[in-house]
């Protein structure tokens, strides 16, 4: 399991907050400015959100992005996994092998507990709760 969040996932969470707070559809350039990234990177960030049906992308000169769901209905874990993929790679954190409970590494129990707590915390955090820190 990774213990890092990619820049794309961070920007995706923040983009949902920005879109939720916007009164109008946001163009890529405006969204990029609000997120502190480039307009060229915005489609990479927004693609998974569009595919999951959380954001609508309108093409063309008057287009942009608009939210389709309330951010309080999404949790941070959902967004991170939508962008970065599953958080559990099935690999041991100590050895380069599959994680096997039948042959646990020295950190197997502690890592499993830490992983469950982290995922629980991310799943319990609505994206909307981040609006005050975004």
C-alpha positions as CSV (number, residue, x, y, z in Angstrom):
1,X,0.0,0.0,0.0
2,X,1.2,3.5,-0.8
3,X,1.4,6.0,1.9
4,X,1.5,8.9,-0.4
5,X,-1.1,10.8,-2.4
6,X,-0.2,11.8,-5.9
7,X,-0.3,15.4,-7.1
8,X,-3.2,14.4,-9.4
9,X,-5.3,13.1,-6.5
10,X,-4.6,16.1,-4.4
11,X,-5.6,18.4,-7.2
12,X,-8.7,16.4,-7.9
13,X,-9.9,16.7,-4.3
14,X,-9.1,20.4,-4.4
15,X,-10.8,20.8,-7.8
16,X,-14.0,19.3,-6.5
17,X,-14.0,21.9,-3.6
18,X,-13.3,24.8,-6.0
19,X,-16.0,23.7,-8.4
20,X,-18.5,23.3,-5.5
21,X,-17.7,26.8,-4.4
22,X,-18.0,28.3,-7.9
23,X,-21.2,29.9,-9.0
24,X,-20.5,29.2,-12.7
25,X,-18.8,26.6,-14.9
26,X,-15.0,27.0,-14.8
27,X,-12.8,26.9,-17.8
28,X,-9.6,24.9,-17.6
29,X,-7.5,28.0,-17.3
30,X,-9.5,29.4,-14.4
31,X,-9.5,26.0,-12.6
32,X,-5.8,25.7,-13.2
33,X,-5.2,29.2,-11.7
34,X,-7.3,28.3,-8.7
35,X,-5.4,25.1,-8.1
36,X,-2.0,26.5,-8.9
37,X,-1.3,24.2,-11.8
38,X,-1.2,24.4,-15.6
39,X,-4.2,24.3,-17.9
40,X,-2.5,21.4,-19.7
41,X,-2.6,19.3,-16.5
42,X,-6.2,20.0,-15.7
43,X,-7.7,17.3,-18.1
44,X,-5.5,14.7,-16.5
45,X,-6.8,15.6,-13.1
46,X,-10.4,16.0,-14.2
47,X,-10.7,12.9,-16.4
48,X,-11.3,10.4,-13.6
49,X,-13.8,12.8,-12.0
50,X,-15.7,13.0,-15.3
51,X,-15.6,9.2,-15.8
52,X,-17.1,8.7,-12.3
53,X,-19.9,11.1,-13.1
54,X,-19.0,13.6,-10.4
55,X,-18.1,16.4,-12.8
56,X,-19.4,17.4,-16.3
57,X,-17.0,18.6,-18.9
58,X,-18.4,20.9,-21.5
59,X,-16.2,21.3,-24.6
60,X,-15.7,24.4,-26.6
61,X,-14.9,28.1,-26.1
62,X,-17.8,28.5,-23.7
63,X,-17.2,25.2,-22.0
64,X,-15.5,24.2,-18.8
65,X,-16.2,22.0,-15.8
66,X,-19.2,21.9,-13.5
67,X,-20.0,19.6,-10.6
68,X,-22.7,17.0,-10.9
69,X,-22.7,15.9,-7.2
70,X,-22.5,17.6,-3.8
71,X,-19.0,17.3,-2.4
72,X,-20.4,16.2,0.9
73,X,-21.6,13.0,-0.8
74,X,-18.0,12.0,-1.7
75,X,-15.3,11.0,0.7
76,X,-11.6,11.6,0.2
77,X,-10.8,7.9,-0.2
78,X,-13.2,7.6,-3.1
79,X,-11.6,10.5,-4.9
80,X,-8.0,9.3,-4.2
81,X,-8.8,5.8,-5.5
82,X,-10.7,7.1,-8.5
83,X,-7.6,9.0,-9.5
84,X,-4.7,6.8,-8.3
85,X,-6.4,3.4,-8.3
86,X,-6.8,1.0,-5.4
87,X,-4.8,1.8,-2.3
88,X,-3.9,-1.9,-1.7
89,X,-1.4,-3.2,-4.1
90,X,-1.3,-6.6,-2.4
91,X,2.5,-6.2,-1.9
92,X,4.4,-6.7,1.3
93,X,5.7,-3.4,2.7
94,X,9.0,-5.0,3.8
95,X,9.8,-7.6,1.1
96,X,9.4,-7.6,-2.6
97,X,6.7,-10.2,-2.7
98,X,2.9,-10.6,-2.3
99,X,1.6,-9.9,1.2
100,X,0.8,-13.3,2.7
101,X,-0.8,-13.7,6.1
102,X,0.5,-17.3,6.2
103,X,4.1,-16.0,6.0
104,X,3.8,-12.5,7.6
105,X,6.7,-10.1,7.7
106,X,7.8,-8.4,10.9
107,X,5.5,-5.4,10.2
108,X,2.4,-7.3,8.9
109,X,0.2,-6.8,12.0
110,X,1.3,-3.2,12.7
111,X,1.0,-2.2,9.0
112,X,-2.4,-3.8,8.7
113,X,-3.7,-1.8,11.7
114,X,-2.1,1.5,10.4
115,X,-3.6,0.9,6.9
116,X,-7.1,0.2,8.3
117,X,-6.9,3.4,10.4
118,X,-5.7,5.5,7.5
119,X,-8.4,4.2,5.1
120,X,-11.0,4.6,7.7
121,X,-10.0,8.2,8.3
122,X,-9.9,9.0,4.6
123,X,-13.3,7.3,4.1
124,X,-14.8,9.3,7.0
125,X,-13.6,12.6,5.6
126,X,-16.2,14.2,3.2
127,X,-14.6,16.2,0.4
128,X,-16.8,19.1,1.5
129,X,-15.1,19.2,4.9
130,X,-11.9,20.3,3.2
131,X,-13.5,23.5,1.9
132,X,-12.3,25.5,4.9
133,X,-8.7,24.5,4.2
134,X,-8.7,24.6,0.4
